[in-house]
């Protein structure tokens, strides 16, 4: 059977139908930011009891690396630069949220005093430098597993995780 030729308008209409029907997946971009003592930056949030890594949901049409830089600037008043991708973490449905992809970026070491006056009050209650061994006491279980999985991460490599943990055979 010969492929029928379609006009550009027909092609765009077909793509619009597919876009409306295909699954949408939430993408999250977070940053692994450390201080000179090796502590990790965690944010105490207004909208959930667990603390979390800085970052946020990727807007449509926005690259995840740009998202993490934008979110940290808006919410914490910090200027950061992405140094690499630490991990891609698939998150299963949790507490009413659908599954998602989480992109964890290396933001390097930051030697600054955090200024709560610069925090976005509708999102951030406070931010804390937390020793790696203490993070699990404050974060959601999947974040604790992810931080444990990336503890031995080497710059230049990227991990693939599911629900915070490594996947056997990959």
N, C-alpha and C positions, 0 to 999 in steps of 0.2 A: 504494500500500500504506500503510495507516495505521500510524503509530508505535504500538508496543504500550507500554502503561503498565507501569512496573516499580516494585517496592517499593524502599524505601531500602536494605534488606538486599541485594536483587538488584543495585542500582546499585553498592554498595560492593564486592560480590563481583566484578563486572565490572571495576571500577577496579583491584582487587587483582591480577586476572589480567593486565591491561594493564601495571601497574607491574612485575610480575615478568618480563614479556616485552620491554618496551621497553628500548632501550639506556640504560646508565648512563654518565654522563660525569663524570670527575673535574674538579673546579673548584679552582683555586689562587688565593689572594689574597696579593699582595705589595705592599710599600710602597716608594715612591721617597722616601727621606729624605736630605736634604742638610745639610751643615754650613754655617756662614757663608762659608767659602771656596769653596763650590760643589761640594765633594767628595760622593760618593755612599756611603752605608753599604752595605757588603757583609759577609756572614757566612761565615766559614770553618766548614764543617759536619763533623760526625762521620761521616756516612753517605754522602758522595760527595766526589770529589776537587775538583770545581769549587766556587768560592765562589758565593754567590747573594744576591739581594736578601732582606731580612727578610720573613717571612710564612710561609704554610703552606697545607695542604690544608683546604678548607672542609668542615666537618662537616655531615652530613645535617641539614636544617632550619635551618642557620645562614646568615645573610646574609654575603656576601663582605666587606663593609666591617667587620662585627663581627669576622670571622675575623682580619683583618690586625691590628686593635687588640689582640685577645686574644693572638695568637701573639707579637707583639713584646713584650707585657707578660710573658708566660710565659717566653719564651726569652732576652730581653735585659734584662728588668727596666726597660723604658722605657715611659713613658706618652706615647702619641701620639694625635692626632686626625686623622681623614680630612678632607681639604679638598676632594677631588674625585676623579673617576675620570679617570686619564690615558689608559689604553688597555685594550681587550679584545684579547687575543692568543690565537689558536687555535694550539695546539702539536700537531704531528703526532706519531705514535708515535716514541719515542726510547729506546734502550737498554733495551728490554723493557717500557717503560711504554706504555699505551694513550694515544691522543690526549687532550687536555684543553683546558679554557678557563682562561686566566690573566687575572685582573683586577688591573691595576696601579693603585694608588691614590697620589695625591699626599698626602704626610704633612708637607710643608713643610720648614722649616729648623729644625734642632735644635742649640742651642748648649750641649751638655753634654759632660762627660768620660765616656767609656764606662767602666763598672765591670765587669771580668771576673768579679768575685766574685758578680755578680748573674746571670750567664749560666747557662742550663740546660745542665749538663755533658753530658747524654746526647745533646744536639743541637748545641750551639755550642762549637767549639774556641776561636774568637776572632772579633772583629768589627773591621772596618777602614774608615776613611774613605779613599776612593780617588778620585783625580782622574779626571774623565770620560774623558780620553784613555788612561788606564791600565786601565780596567775589563776590556777585552777579553782582557787577559793572564791574568785570573783566573777568568772565568765561562764557562759553556757557550756554544757558538756562537749558539744561539737567544736567549740573554740578551744577548749582545753586540749582536746585530742589533736587539733590542728597545730597548736603551739608545741605540743610534745613531738609531733611528727616533724616539724621544721627546726627543732632544736639543734640538730646536727647538719642543717642545710649548708651547702657550699655555694658561694656566689658563682654565677655562671651556669648553675644547674636549675632545673625547674621540676618540682614534684607534682605528681598527679595524686590527689587524695579523694576519697569518698567518705562523707560524714566525718571528716577530720583525720581519717587514718589512711595509711598506705594500702594499696590494692595488690593482693597477691597475684603474681604472674605478670605484672606490668613493669 
